[in-house]
Amino acid sequence: MAPYTVHMSTLFDPKKKQWVEDVSITVDPVSGNIVSVQQRAPGSLGETVPAGDIDLRGKIVMPGLVDAHAHIFLHSYDERPSLSQKRDESNAERIIRASQHCRTALLAGYTTYRDLSSESMGEADAQVRDCINRGLIPGPRLFVATRALASTGSYELRSENHAGGVCYPRGGEAVDGPDEARKAVRRRLAAGADVIKFFADYRRRIMRYPPAQQHPYIVSATHPPADPNPDIVVFAQEEMDAIVREAKLGRAPVACHAGTIEGAKMAVAAGVLTIEHAYFADEELFQMMVERKCLFVPTLAVCERLHKKRFPEILAQTKLAYSLGVRLAVGGDTGTYPHGQNAREIELMVEGCGIPLEDVLEACTVGGWEACGGDLCGVPFGWLAPGVRADLIALPTDPRKDPRAFRTVDFVMKDGVVWKQDGKGVNLHKDQHTWIDC
Ligand SMILES: [Zn+2]
């Protein structure tokens, strides 16, 4: 496989946050890297490009997108609630679904996924990552958390009301005290985690009004209090501190699920790299995040579905974070809604929050790389320069005019290999069968 060149007329450069014209990028499919980025003199290229090159002139090109908060083992909660997915689907079904989700995500233009917990599938997210890296299935570059950390009785499937003898799959890893926290981080890293995820808070009263646990946001008991399952902090400060300190020793980034302001502030004080969700946030939290260079992944797409009542407020909070200078990354908690519809998060940031498109696209590329740990993640991706991973996508319509442009990505390259061209998947069904006489 020899290096070849991709020619384009309009390119989004996330480092400059600018649209640039007449660029040609040479890539090496063996190393997977960009070799050179050249500015072409206008008119220097004929009607057709040299044999072996790719012509993306007339399309809108940018680096491959990063989904900073996804779950490959989940499919839409509209199809089946999360508990039922974990309880009623076999490991084989969940792995086969994950492999389909990975292909779908890649073909939708998402060349990197930060997969923030395997949702009762143990370390299988690390194993799917390795299968993609070995070329067994197509998919985004995965950075995985394996099991999320939480304290006893918080992010676990609860069973107080079950009929007895029911064995639920374990979800997160229950950890109590700074020593166990340190040990759990070491165990996660040894099990293949690229990123450590912990829960700052969760719905700890989930069994008081059954069967609300069938879907934590739908109240189905009679006469429940106004908020039957409030989010409550699950770790003490010293436990969060121990998680972050140990992860730093292990050179791994830390992501924190936070539903409460209190939990989010404790996590930011502990030094996490990213705060996920923060459904409740205030200016003080965002100021802390700016000071400590903590990224915010607001997961608007899941909030649009599960937090309808407060959604306008959640959009306004995200706009406030942006205007205060909080660093954003883009990921909708994909999997709770369909993989392939990842770009809903881009649409909500632009249309719902009023954040300029260029800032959102920068957050969805360079910001995504930073959320994966930046230099800690070992590979540069998300912008266009020699030595950076050759991830490119192209859109037939211009997102500056068409707010739905990201729904029809029609070209995808990851690591210098083309996976979609002119709207159709390519290289997806390689026949690897060869007969060897012995
Ligand atoms: Zn999530």
Residues whose N, C-alpha, C, O or C-beta is under 5 A from the ligand:
A	BS01	ZN	L116 D333
